[in-house]
Amino acid sequence: MPIYEYECKACGHRLEKLQRLSAAPLTDCPACDQAELGRLVSAAGFRLAGGGWYETDFKTGGKKNLAGDSQGAGTSSDGGAAA
C-alpha cells in the first residue's frame, strides 16, 4: 500500500496516510475540518512488511542483511577510529 501525502489549502496542515490504490483521496482536513485537503505530488512512499525476498531470498550463507543483525554494524572499512 502506498503512503500518500496531503496538505490543507485552508490552514496548511500536512499529513501522511497509508491508503489502498483504490481508496478515494481524503478531502476533509483533520486540523480545521475544512474540505480543502489536497494530495501532494511527491516521491513514491511505500512500506515493506514481513520477511520478504528483498531480505531473505537470493542471499547465501551469512550474507543476509536482516534488521537487528549487529554483525558488521558500526564498523569502518579502514579499521581506524573516527577523527
C-alpha angles and dihedrals in degrees: 000000000000125000111232125203120218135187129193113232091204103051105008095241112158128203142164123226130191104222140162117254089244094051119110115249117261115255108174118078113228091210102052103011092233120139091236101106114131132185114245125222105239142141114301113267125192139158124236110207130190132010100307133167093278091071109023111024128072093022121107133216116335095344095101113126100211125170112260092025106136094189107118094359116140097007124126126220094234094053092227131120121262115263 
